[in-house]
Amino acid sequence: MGHQVQKIVGKKSGGVKAQTAEIVQVREFEPADASEVQRIFSEGVLEMVVDTAFRGLKHHPESLLLYAAATAICFTITMSWWVIGLLPAMVCMRYFYSRCMIHSYLKQAMSTDMGDIEGYYMRSPGSCLWVAVLQGKVVGVVAASGRLGSSVELHRMSVDRSFRRYGVGAALGQKVLEFAASQGYSSVVLGTTAYTPAAHRLYRRLGFQCVGVTNGYVTPGVKQSFLEQIFYRVRHHHYSLNLQES
């Protein structure tokens, strides 16, 4: 069964802004959706490169301090002003290693569950993957995986960049909550390394509460070298929603 959410958006027609009802339909994944689901997921993951490399930098004063200290030490040793260029060079290194790590994470995801959605989600008890359809197009994806105990994990959520602010993310998240309740789970958990405020606002609107933050999070399935540990540092926010209290 599909889950529908109505979103009222403004469209301009003949110079007049008219109100048009757009229906966001959320339904279970079908094999024909695979290519679009993988595209939306991949594009969403790759957005994390800039997010972690630059937007996330202000959240890691320890990294900024390390880069500044290394630059100051080199200047003290060489007494050459050109070494001041080391600081922006280190920021570029942060981008380079963020790109390497995110691509490794994407490769690992595509070689496991996102490469075999039927096997990992549709034929696995307590798990499922849904797509959001808007204007006849698949525009979003989310998955739920049952965990040991009484909780289910919301993950793999991604929305096509061209269809954000249409209520797609909220509709996908609500579908996971309904699924968890129908399956008898007592809580829903999720983790995110996103630094964009919009992502965190969405989770809070759905009723999630942040229950912990891991600084210097190690991406699952990805081995970090010494340089990657220096130039790739992210925060992992842990969210939880108790269905028995909602």
PyRosetta script that sets phi, psi and omega in degrees:
from pyrosetta import init, pose_from_sequence

init()
pose = pose_from_sequence("MGHQVQKIVGKKSGGVKAQTAEIVQVREFEPADASEVQRIFSEGVLEMVVDTAFRGLKHHPESLLLYAAATAICFTITMSWWVIGLLPAMVCMRYFYSRCMIHSYLKQAMSTDMGDIEGYYMRSPGSCLWVAVLQGKVVGVVAASGRLGSSVELHRMSVDRSFRRYGVGAALGQKVLEFAASQGYSSVVLGTTAYTPAAHRLYRRLGFQCVGVTNGYVTPGVKQSFLEQIFYRVRHHHYSLNLQES")
pose.set_psi(1, 142.2)
pose.set_omega(1, 179.7)
pose.set_phi(2, -90.6)
pose.set_psi(2, 149.7)
pose.set_omega(2, 177.1)
pose.set_phi(3, -108.1)
pose.set_psi(3, 125.9)
pose.set_omega(3, -175.2)
pose.set_phi(4, -114.6)
pose.set_psi(4, 138.7)
pose.set_omega(4, 174.5)
pose.set_phi(5, -128.0)
pose.set_psi(5, 130.4)
pose.set_omega(5, -179.5)
pose.set_phi(6, -94.8)
pose.set_psi(6, 128.5)
pose.set_omega(6, 179.8)
pose.set_phi(7, -121.9)
pose.set_psi(7, 125.6)
pose.set_omega(7, 179.1)
pose.set_phi(8, -92.4)
pose.set_psi(8, 120.9)
pose.set_omega(8, -179.9)
pose.set_phi(9, -126.7)
pose.set_psi(9, 153.1)
pose.set_omega(9, 179.9)
pose.set_phi(10, -89.7)
pose.set_psi(10, 135.1)
pose.set_omega(10, 175.4)
pose.set_phi(11, -129.0)
pose.set_psi(11, 141.5)
pose.set_omega(11, 179.2)
pose.set_phi(12, -91.5)
pose.set_psi(12, 129.4)
pose.set_omega(12, 179.1)
pose.set_phi(13, -137.4)
pose.set_psi(13, 113.5)
pose.set_omega(13, -179.8)
pose.set_phi(14, 62.5)
pose.set_psi(14, 32.4)
pose.set_omega(14, 178.3)
pose.set_phi(15, 83.8)
pose.set_psi(15, -3.9)
pose.set_omega(15, -180.0)
pose.set_phi(16, -109.7)
pose.set_psi(16, 130.8)
pose.set_omega(16, -179.6)
pose.set_phi(17, -81.5)
pose.set_psi(17, 111.4)
pose.set_omega(17, -178.3)
pose.set_phi(18, -104.2)
pose.set_psi(18, 151.4)
pose.set_omega(18, 177.5)
pose.set_phi(19, -93.1)
pose.set_psi(19, 123.3)
pose.set_omega(19, -178.6)
pose.set_phi(20, -122.8)
pose.set_psi(20, 134.9)
pose.set_omega(20, 180.0)
pose.set_phi(21, -85.7)
pose.set_psi(21, 120.3)
pose.set_omega(21, 177.4)
pose.set_phi(22, -108.2)
pose.set_psi(22, 130.5)
pose.set_omega(22, -177.9)
pose.set_phi(23, -100.8)
pose.set_psi(23, 120.9)
pose.set_omega(23, 173.3)
pose.set_phi(24, -94.2)
pose.set_psi(24, 113.7)
pose.set_omega(24, 179.2)
pose.set_phi(25, -102.8)
pose.set_psi(25, 131.2)
pose.set_omega(25, 176.7)
pose.set_phi(26, -113.8)
pose.set_psi(26, 122.4)
pose.set_omega(26, -179.0)
pose.set_phi(27, -137.3)
pose.set_psi(27, 167.6)
pose.set_omega(27, 179.3)
pose.set_phi(28, -68.7)
pose.set_psi(28, 150.7)
pose.set_omega(28, 178.8)
pose.set_phi(29, -60.3)
pose.set_psi(29, 141.1)
pose.set_omega(29, 172.6)
pose.set_phi(30, -122.3)
pose.set_psi(30, 150.2)
pose.set_omega(30, -177.4)
pose.set_phi(31, -51.6)
pose.set_psi(31, -33.3)
pose.set_omega(31, -179.2)
pose.set_phi(32, -68.5)
pose.set_psi(32, -14.9)
pose.set_omega(32, -179.5)
pose.set_phi(33, -82.8)
pose.set_psi(33, -9.2)
pose.set_omega(33, -167.5)
pose.set_phi(34, -53.7)
pose.set_psi(34, -48.8)
pose.set_omega(34, -175.4)
pose.set_phi(35, -64.9)
pose.set_psi(35, -41.6)
pose.set_omega(35, 179.2)
pose.set_phi(36, -68.8)
pose.set_psi(36, -40.0)
pose.set_omega(36, 177.9)
pose.set_phi(37, -61.2)
pose.set_psi(37, -45.7)
pose.set_omega(37, 179.9)
pose.set_phi(38, -65.8)
pose.set_psi(38, -36.4)
pose.set_omega(38, 177.6)
pose.set_phi(39, -65.0)
pose.set_psi(39, -48.6)
pose.set_omega(39, -179.0)
pose.set_phi(40, -62.5)
pose.set_psi(40, -43.2)
pose.set_omega(40, 179.4)
pose.set_phi(41, -63.8)
pose.set_psi(41, -45.7)
pose.set_omega(41, -178.3)
pose.set_phi(42, -62.7)
pose.set_psi(42, -45.4)
pose.set_omega(42, 179.7)
pose.set_phi(43, -63.4)
pose.set_psi(43, -38.4)
pose.set_omega(43, 178.0)
pose.set_phi(44, -65.2)
pose.set_psi(44, -41.6)
pose.set_omega(44, 178.6)
pose.set_phi(45, -64.3)
pose.set_psi(45, -43.0)
pose.set_omega(45, -177.3)
pose.set_phi(46, -67.0)
pose.set_psi(46, -22.5)
pose.set_omega(46, 173.8)
pose.set_phi(47, -64.1)
pose.set_psi(47, -21.8)
pose.set_omega(47, -178.9)
pose.set_phi(48, -69.3)
pose.set_psi(48, -16.9)
pose.set_omega(48, -179.8)
pose.set_phi(49, -61.0)
pose.set_psi(49, -55.6)
pose.set_omega(49, 179.0)
pose.set_phi(50, -67.0)
pose.set_psi(50, -37.6)
pose.set_omega(50, -179.1)
pose.set_phi(51, -59.0)
pose.set_psi(51, -48.3)
pose.set_omega(51, -177.6)
pose.set_phi(52, -77.3)
pose.set_psi(52, -35.7)
pose.set_omega(52, -175.4)
pose.set_phi(53, -73.1)
pose.set_psi(53, -42.1)
pose.set_omega(53, -172.7)
pose.set_phi(54, -113.0)
pose.set_psi(54, -54.6)
pose.set_omega(54, -178.5)
pose.set_phi(55, -63.1)
pose.set_psi(55, -34.7)
pose.set_omega(55, -178.0)
pose.set_phi(56, -79.0)
pose.set_psi(56, -12.1)
pose.set_omega(56, -174.6)
pose.set_phi(57, -61.3)
pose.set_psi(57, -37.9)
pose.set_omega(57, -177.7)
pose.set_phi(58, -68.4)
pose.set_psi(58, -15.7)
pose.set_omega(58, 178.5)
pose.set_phi(59, -89.3)
pose.set_psi(59, -0.3)
pose.set_omega(59, -178.6)
pose.set_phi(60, -126.3)
pose.set_psi(60, 73.7)
pose.set_omega(60, 179.9)
pose.set_phi(61, -60.5)
pose.set_psi(61, -26.4)
pose.set_omega(61, 179.3)
pose.set_phi(62, -65.5)
pose.set_psi(62, -33.7)
pose.set_omega(62, 177.8)
pose.set_phi(63, -71.3)
pose.set_psi(63, -44.3)
pose.set_omega(63, 177.8)
pose.set_phi(64, -60.5)
pose.set_psi(64, -40.5)
pose.set_omega(64, 178.9)
pose.set_phi(65, -64.0)
pose.set_psi(65, -41.6)
pose.set_omega(65, 179.1)
pose.set_phi(66, -63.2)
pose.set_psi(66, -45.6)
pose.set_omega(66, -179.2)
pose.set_phi(67, -64.3)
pose.set_psi(67, -42.3)
pose.set_omega(67, 179.7)
pose.set_phi(68, -66.2)
pose.set_psi(68, -40.1)
pose.set_omega(68, 180.0)
pose.set_phi(69, -65.2)
pose.set_psi(69, -41.3)
pose.set_omega(69, 178.7)
pose.set_phi(70, -63.4)
pose.set_psi(70, -39.7)
pose.set_omega(70, 177.8)
pose.set_phi(71, -65.3)
pose.set_psi(71, -43.4)
pose.set_omega(71, -179.4)
pose.set_phi(72, -64.3)
pose.set_psi(72, -40.4)
pose.set_omega(72, 179.3)
pose.set_phi(73, -64.0)
pose.set_psi(73, -44.5)
pose.set_omega(73, 179.2)
pose.set_phi(74, -63.1)
pose.set_psi(74, -38.0)
pose.set_omega(74, 178.1)
pose.set_phi(75, -67.2)
pose.set_psi(75, -40.0)
pose.set_omega(75, 179.7)
pose.set_phi(76, -63.4)
pose.set_psi(76, -38.6)
pose.set_omega(76, -178.4)
pose.set_phi(77, -73.1)
pose.set_psi(77, -43.8)
pose.set_omega(77, -172.9)
pose.set_phi(78, -94.7)
pose.set_psi(78, -25.0)
pose.set_omega(78, -174.7)
pose.set_phi(79, 54.3)
pose.set_psi(79, 33.6)
pose.set_omega(79, 178.3)
pose.set_phi(80, -114.0)
pose.set_psi(80, 129.1)
pose.set_omega(80, -176.9)
pose.set_phi(81, -68.2)
pose.set_psi(81, -20.9)
pose.set_omega(81, -178.0)
pose.set_phi(82, -63.5)
pose.set_psi(82, -23.1)
pose.set_omega(82, -178.0)
pose.set_phi(83, -68.9)
pose.set_psi(83, -13.4)
pose.set_omega(83, 176.1)
pose.set_phi(84, -59.5)
pose.set_psi(84, -26.5)
pose.set_omega(84, 177.7)
pose.set_phi(85, -66.9)
pose.set_psi(85, -9.1)
pose.set_omega(85, 177.8)
pose.set_phi(86, -64.3)
pose.set_psi(86, -32.4)
pose.set_omega(86, -176.4)
pose.set_phi(87, -64.1)
pose.set_psi(87, -53.5)
pose.set_omega(87, 175.5)
pose.set_phi(88, -63.9)
pose.set_psi(88, -29.5)
pose.set_omega(88, 177.6)
pose.set_phi(89, -64.3)
pose.set_psi(89, -36.8)
pose.set_omega(89, 179.2)
pose.set_phi(90, -69.1)
pose.set_psi(90, -34.2)
pose.set_omega(90, 176.2)
pose.set_phi(91, -66.0)
pose.set_psi(91, -38.3)
pose.set_omega(91, 176.3)
pose.set_phi(92, -64.5)
pose.set_psi(92, -35.9)
pose.set_omega(92, 177.0)
pose.set_phi(93, -65.1)
pose.set_psi(93, -34.6)
pose.set_omega(93, 177.6)
pose.set_phi(94, -62.7)
pose.set_psi(94, -41.9)
pose.set_omega(94, 177.5)
pose.set_phi(95, -63.7)
pose.set_psi(95, -44.5)
pose.set_omega(95, -178.2)
pose.set_phi(96, -59.5)
pose.set_psi(96, -47.6)
pose.set_omega(96, -177.6)
pose.set_phi(97, -74.7)
pose.set_psi(97, -30.9)
pose.set_omega(97, 173.7)
pose.set_phi(98, -62.2)
pose.set_psi(98, -42.7)
pose.set_omega(98, 179.2)
pose.set_phi(99, -62.2)
pose.set_psi(99, -43.2)
pose.set_omega(99, 179.0)
pose.set_phi(100, -61.8)
pose.set_psi(100, -44.8)
pose.set_omega(100, -176.6)
pose.set_phi(101, -68.6)
pose.set_psi(101, -42.1)
pose.set_omega(101, -179.4)
pose.set_phi(102, -66.2)
pose.set_psi(102, -40.3)
pose.set_omega(102, 177.5)
pose.set_phi(103, -64.6)
pose.set_psi(103, -37.2)
pose.set_omega(103, 177.6)
pose.set_phi(104, -65.4)
pose.set_psi(104, -41.2)
pose.set_omega(104, 177.9)
pose.set_phi(105, -63.2)
pose.set_psi(105, -43.7)
pose.set_omega(105, 179.7)
pose.set_phi(106, -63.7)
pose.set_psi(106, -43.2)
pose.set_omega(106, 179.1)
pose.set_phi(107, -60.6)
pose.set_psi(107, -41.5)
pose.set_omega(107, 179.9)
pose.set_phi(108, -65.8)
pose.set_psi(108, -40.7)
pose.set_omega(108, 179.4)
pose.set_phi(109, -66.1)
pose.set_psi(109, -41.2)
pose.set_omega(109, -177.8)
pose.set_phi(110, -72.7)
pose.set_psi(110, -20.9)
pose.set_omega(110, 178.2)
pose.set_phi(111, -90.6)
pose.set_psi(111, -5.3)
pose.set_omega(111, 178.7)
pose.set_phi(112, -118.7)
pose.set_psi(112, -111.9)
pose.set_omega(112, -170.8)
pose.set_phi(113, -66.0)
pose.set_psi(113, -39.2)
pose.set_omega(113, -177.1)
pose.set_phi(114, -77.0)
pose.set_psi(114, -9.1)
pose.set_omega(114, 173.6)
pose.set_phi(115, -95.6)
pose.set_psi(115, -11.0)
pose.set_omega(115, 179.5)
pose.set_phi(116, -143.0)
pose.set_psi(116, 66.0)
pose.set_omega(116, -175.6)
pose.set_phi(117, -62.0)
pose.set_psi(117, -40.0)
pose.set_omega(117, 179.1)
pose.set_phi(118, -58.8)
pose.set_psi(118, -48.0)
pose.set_omega(118, -176.3)
pose.set_phi(119, -70.6)
pose.set_psi(119, -39.0)
pose.set_omega(119, -175.2)
pose.set_phi(120, -82.1)
pose.set_psi(120, -31.1)
pose.set_omega(120, -172.8)
pose.set_phi(121, -119.9)
pose.set_psi(121, -47.4)
pose.set_omega(121, -171.1)
pose.set_phi(122, -79.3)
pose.set_psi(122, -24.5)
pose.set_omega(122, 178.2)
pose.set_phi(123, -109.9)
pose.set_psi(123, 10.4)
pose.set_omega(123, -178.9)
pose.set_phi(124, -105.4)
pose.set_psi(124, 121.7)
pose.set_omega(124, -179.0)
pose.set_phi(125, -58.3)
pose.set_psi(125, 138.1)
pose.set_omega(125, 177.6)
pose.set_phi(126, 79.0)
pose.set_psi(126, 7.9)
pose.set_omega(126, -179.7)
pose.set_phi(127, -132.2)
pose.set_psi(127, 158.2)
pose.set_omega(127, 177.5)
pose.set_phi(128, -166.8)
pose.set_psi(128, 159.8)
pose.set_omega(128, 173.9)
pose.set_phi(129, -132.3)
pose.set_psi(129, 136.1)
pose.set_omega(129, -177.8)
pose.set_phi(130, -122.2)
pose.set_psi(130, 156.6)
pose.set_omega(130, 173.0)
pose.set_phi(131, -120.9)
pose.set_psi(131, 150.7)
pose.set_omega(131, 173.2)
pose.set_phi(132, -102.0)
pose.set_psi(132, 134.7)
pose.set_omega(132, -179.1)
pose.set_phi(133, -118.7)
pose.set_psi(133, 127.6)
pose.set_omega(133, 178.8)
pose.set_phi(134, -139.3)
pose.set_psi(134, 133.2)
pose.set_omega(134, -178.4)
pose.set_phi(135, 55.6)
pose.set_psi(135, 33.9)
pose.set_omega(135, 177.9)
pose.set_phi(136, 77.6)
pose.set_psi(136, 8.6)
pose.set_omega(136, -177.6)
pose.set_phi(137, -119.9)
pose.set_psi(137, 147.2)
pose.set_omega(137, 170.8)
pose.set_phi(138, -75.1)
pose.set_psi(138, 118.7)
pose.set_omega(138, -173.4)
pose.set_phi(139, -123.5)
pose.set_psi(139, -1.8)
pose.set_omega(139, -179.4)
pose.set_phi(140, -162.6)
pose.set_psi(140, 163.5)
pose.set_omega(140, -177.5)
pose.set_phi(141, -148.1)
pose.set_psi(141, 147.6)
pose.set_omega(141, 172.8)
pose.set_phi(142, -153.9)
pose.set_psi(142, 150.5)
pose.set_omega(142, 179.1)
pose.set_phi(143, -128.5)
pose.set_psi(143, 157.3)
pose.set_omega(143, 174.0)
pose.set_phi(144, -131.5)
pose.set_psi(144, 134.5)
pose.set_omega(144, 179.2)
pose.set_phi(145, -128.2)
pose.set_psi(145, 125.2)
pose.set_omega(145, 176.2)
pose.set_phi(146, -67.9)
pose.set_psi(146, 137.7)
pose.set_omega(146, 179.5)
pose.set_phi(147, -109.3)
pose.set_psi(147, 167.2)
pose.set_omega(147, 174.4)
pose.set_phi(148, -61.2)
pose.set_psi(148, 133.7)
pose.set_omega(148, -176.5)
pose.set_phi(149, 101.1)
pose.set_psi(149, -141.5)
pose.set_omega(149, -173.5)
pose.set_phi(150, -119.6)
pose.set_psi(150, 26.0)
pose.set_omega(150, -179.4)
pose.set_phi(151, -120.6)
pose.set_psi(151, 156.8)
pose.set_omega(151, 176.5)
pose.set_phi(152, -124.6)
pose.set_psi(152, 146.0)
pose.set_omega(152, -178.0)
pose.set_phi(153, -103.8)
pose.set_psi(153, 129.5)
pose.set_omega(153, 172.0)
pose.set_phi(154, -89.6)
pose.set_psi(154, 124.0)
pose.set_omega(154, 176.7)
pose.set_phi(155, -154.8)
pose.set_psi(155, 177.5)
pose.set_omega(155, -179.6)
pose.set_phi(156, 63.1)
pose.set_psi(156, 22.1)
pose.set_omega(156, 178.8)
pose.set_phi(157, -73.4)
pose.set_psi(157, 129.8)
pose.set_omega(157, 177.2)
pose.set_phi(158, -155.2)
pose.set_psi(158, 141.4)
pose.set_omega(158, -179.8)
pose.set_phi(159, -124.7)
pose.set_psi(159, 135.3)
pose.set_omega(159, 176.6)
pose.set_phi(160, -53.2)
pose.set_psi(160, 132.0)
pose.set_omega(160, -175.8)
pose.set_phi(161, -56.0)
pose.set_psi(161, -33.0)
pose.set_omega(161, -177.5)
pose.set_phi(162, -75.1)
pose.set_psi(162, -10.7)
pose.set_omega(162, -175.6)
pose.set_phi(163, -123.3)
pose.set_psi(163, 26.6)
pose.set_omega(163, 175.6)
pose.set_phi(164, -82.5)
pose.set_psi(164, 158.6)
pose.set_omega(164, -175.6)
pose.set_phi(165, 67.7)
pose.set_psi(165, 21.9)
pose.set_omega(165, 173.5)
pose.set_phi(166, -107.4)
pose.set_psi(166, 6.1)
pose.set_omega(166, -178.1)
pose.set_phi(167, 83.7)
pose.set_psi(167, 12.8)
pose.set_omega(167, -177.3)
pose.set_phi(168, -67.1)
pose.set_psi(168, -46.8)
pose.set_omega(168, -179.1)
pose.set_phi(169, -61.0)
pose.set_psi(169, -41.6)
pose.set_omega(169, 179.2)
pose.set_phi(170, -63.9)
pose.set_psi(170, -40.7)
pose.set_omega(170, 179.9)
pose.set_phi(171, -65.2)
pose.set_psi(171, -40.5)
pose.set_omega(171, 178.6)
pose.set_phi(172, -66.0)
pose.set_psi(172, -45.3)
pose.set_omega(172, 179.5)
pose.set_phi(173, -62.3)
pose.set_psi(173, -41.3)
pose.set_omega(173, 179.3)
pose.set_phi(174, -62.9)
pose.set_psi(174, -35.1)
pose.set_omega(174, 179.1)
pose.set_phi(175, -63.2)
pose.set_psi(175, -39.8)
pose.set_omega(175, 178.5)
pose.set_phi(176, -65.0)
pose.set_psi(176, -40.3)
pose.set_omega(176, 179.1)
pose.set_phi(177, -63.6)
pose.set_psi(177, -41.2)
pose.set_omega(177, 178.2)
pose.set_phi(178, -64.9)
pose.set_psi(178, -40.7)
pose.set_omega(178, 178.2)
pose.set_phi(179, -62.3)
pose.set_psi(179, -46.1)
pose.set_omega(179, -179.1)
pose.set_phi(180, -60.5)
pose.set_psi(180, -42.4)
pose.set_omega(180, 179.8)
pose.set_phi(181, -65.7)
pose.set_psi(181, -41.4)
pose.set_omega(181, -178.3)
pose.set_phi(182, -68.6)
pose.set_psi(182, -26.4)
pose.set_omega(182, 180.0)
pose.set_phi(183, -90.0)
pose.set_psi(183, -1.4)
pose.set_omega(183, 176.7)
pose.set_phi(184, 84.6)
pose.set_psi(184, 15.2)
pose.set_omega(184, 177.2)
pose.set_phi(185, -75.6)
pose.set_psi(185, 147.6)
pose.set_omega(185, -178.9)
pose.set_phi(186, -95.2)
pose.set_psi(186, -15.2)
pose.set_omega(186, -179.8)
pose.set_phi(187, -152.7)
pose.set_psi(187, 158.2)
pose.set_omega(187, 175.4)
pose.set_phi(188, -123.0)
pose.set_psi(188, 133.6)
pose.set_omega(188, -180.0)
pose.set_phi(189, -123.6)
pose.set_psi(189, 158.5)
pose.set_omega(189, 174.0)
pose.set_phi(190, -156.8)
pose.set_psi(190, 160.2)
pose.set_omega(190, 176.1)
pose.set_phi(191, -133.7)
pose.set_psi(191, 143.5)
pose.set_omega(191, 180.0)
pose.set_phi(192, -144.7)
pose.set_psi(192, 144.6)
pose.set_omega(192, 173.4)
pose.set_phi(193, -107.2)
pose.set_psi(193, 10.8)
pose.set_omega(193, -178.7)
pose.set_phi(194, -67.4)
pose.set_psi(194, 140.2)
pose.set_omega(194, 174.8)
pose.set_phi(195, -102.7)
pose.set_psi(195, -9.6)
pose.set_omega(195, -179.7)
pose.set_phi(196, -68.9)
pose.set_psi(196, 127.8)
pose.set_omega(196, -178.6)
pose.set_phi(197, -58.8)
pose.set_psi(197, -31.6)
pose.set_omega(197, -177.0)
pose.set_phi(198, -59.9)
pose.set_psi(198, -38.7)
pose.set_omega(198, -179.9)
pose.set_phi(199, -62.5)
pose.set_psi(199, -43.9)
pose.set_omega(199, -178.0)
pose.set_phi(200, -71.4)
pose.set_psi(200, -34.6)
pose.set_omega(200, 176.5)
pose.set_phi(201, -63.5)
pose.set_psi(201, -39.1)
pose.set_omega(201, 179.3)
pose.set_phi(202, -61.2)
pose.set_psi(202, -47.4)
pose.set_omega(202, -178.4)
pose.set_phi(203, -63.1)
pose.set_psi(203, -39.5)
pose.set_omega(203, 178.9)
pose.set_phi(204, -67.8)
pose.set_psi(204, -37.2)
pose.set_omega(204, 177.6)
pose.set_phi(205, -64.5)
pose.set_psi(205, -32.4)
pose.set_omega(205, 178.3)
pose.set_phi(206, -74.3)
pose.set_psi(206, -12.3)
pose.set_omega(206, 178.3)
pose.set_phi(207, 109.5)
pose.set_psi(207, 1.0)
pose.set_omega(207, 179.8)
pose.set_phi(208, -74.2)
pose.set_psi(208, 151.3)
pose.set_omega(208, 174.4)
pose.set_phi(209, -123.5)
pose.set_psi(209, 138.9)
pose.set_omega(209, 177.3)
pose.set_phi(210, -74.6)
pose.set_psi(210, 122.8)
pose.set_omega(210, -175.5)
pose.set_phi(211, -111.8)
pose.set_psi(211, 3.0)
pose.set_omega(211, 178.5)
pose.set_phi(212, 171.6)
pose.set_psi(212, 156.1)
pose.set_omega(212, 178.8)
pose.set_phi(213, -134.1)
pose.set_psi(213, 129.6)
pose.set_omega(213, 175.7)
pose.set_phi(214, -105.4)
pose.set_psi(214, 116.7)
pose.set_omega(214, 178.4)
pose.set_phi(215, -92.6)
pose.set_psi(215, 134.8)
pose.set_omega(215, -175.5)
pose.set_phi(216, 77.7)
pose.set_psi(216, 38.8)
pose.set_omega(216, -177.7)
pose.set_phi(217, -65.0)
pose.set_psi(217, 137.4)
pose.set_omega(217, 177.5)
pose.set_phi(218, -97.1)
pose.set_psi(218, 118.6)
pose.set_omega(218, -178.3)
pose.set_phi(219, -64.1)
pose.set_psi(219, 128.1)
pose.set_omega(219, -178.6)
pose.set_phi(220, -57.9)
pose.set_psi(220, 137.5)
pose.set_omega(220, 176.3)
pose.set_phi(221, 78.1)
pose.set_psi(221, 4.3)
pose.set_omega(221, -178.3)
pose.set_phi(222, -122.7)
pose.set_psi(222, 124.4)
pose.set_omega(222, 177.9)
pose.set_phi(223, -88.7)
pose.set_psi(223, 133.4)
pose.set_omega(223, -177.2)
pose.set_phi(224, -105.8)
pose.set_psi(224, 129.0)
pose.set_omega(224, 173.5)
pose.set_phi(225, -79.1)
pose.set_psi(225, 176.3)
pose.set_omega(225, -179.6)
pose.set_phi(226, -60.3)
pose.set_psi(226, -45.9)
pose.set_omega(226, -180.0)
pose.set_phi(227, -66.1)
pose.set_psi(227, -36.8)
pose.set_omega(227, 178.5)
pose.set_phi(228, -65.5)
pose.set_psi(228, -34.1)
pose.set_omega(228, 177.3)
pose.set_phi(229, -67.4)
pose.set_psi(229, -29.9)
pose.set_omega(229, 179.3)
pose.set_phi(230, -78.4)
pose.set_psi(230, -44.2)
pose.set_omega(230, -171.3)
pose.set_phi(231, -99.0)
pose.set_psi(231, -8.6)
pose.set_omega(231, 176.9)
pose.set_phi(232, -123.4)
pose.set_psi(232, 99.9)
pose.set_omega(232, 177.8)
pose.set_phi(233, -129.4)
pose.set_psi(233, 128.0)
pose.set_omega(233, -179.5)
pose.set_phi(234, -133.6)
pose.set_psi(234, 157.4)
pose.set_omega(234, 172.7)
pose.set_phi(235, -98.6)
pose.set_psi(235, 139.0)
pose.set_omega(235, 177.2)
pose.set_phi(236, -115.7)
pose.set_psi(236, 115.5)
pose.set_omega(236, 179.6)
pose.set_phi(237, -92.5)
pose.set_psi(237, 130.4)
pose.set_omega(237, 179.1)
pose.set_phi(238, -101.7)
pose.set_psi(238, 122.4)
pose.set_omega(238, 179.6)
pose.set_phi(239, -116.3)
pose.set_psi(239, 149.6)
pose.set_omega(239, 178.7)
pose.set_phi(240, -146.0)
pose.set_psi(240, 147.9)
pose.set_omega(240, 176.7)
pose.set_phi(241, -134.9)
pose.set_psi(241, 121.2)
pose.set_omega(241, 179.3)
pose.set_phi(242, -87.7)
pose.set_psi(242, 109.5)
pose.set_omega(242, -177.0)
pose.set_phi(243, -67.9)
pose.set_psi(243, -24.1)
pose.set_omega(243, -178.6)
pose.set_phi(244, -74.7)
pose.set_psi(244, -17.3)
pose.set_omega(244, -179.6)
pose.set_phi(245, -103.4)
pose.set_psi(245, -11.8)
pose.set_omega(245, -176.2)
pose.set_phi(246, -89.5)
pose.dump_pdb("model.pdb")
